[in-house]
Amino acid sequence: MWILVNVAMLVLATLITGAAAVAVYWLLLRATLVMMRPATLRPAPVRTELARGTAELVRAFTPRRDADRNEGSN
């Protein structure tokens, strides 16, 4: 009789311990996802001044043809 009680207590303790381990694992997984969320929610702002400045530099350093220069001086 006492052997059955001991086995039942061992099974019950194992089930409680397993449930606690699953709960802790789930909480840690949720915390990990919550900490990672800010990196994916806020998109980086688009900075157009870099593209505008690059286009201006390309225009400044691109050699023009003679026909373009003559049209601009008239």
Order of alpha helices (4+ residues) and beta strands (2+ residues): alpha-alpha-alpha
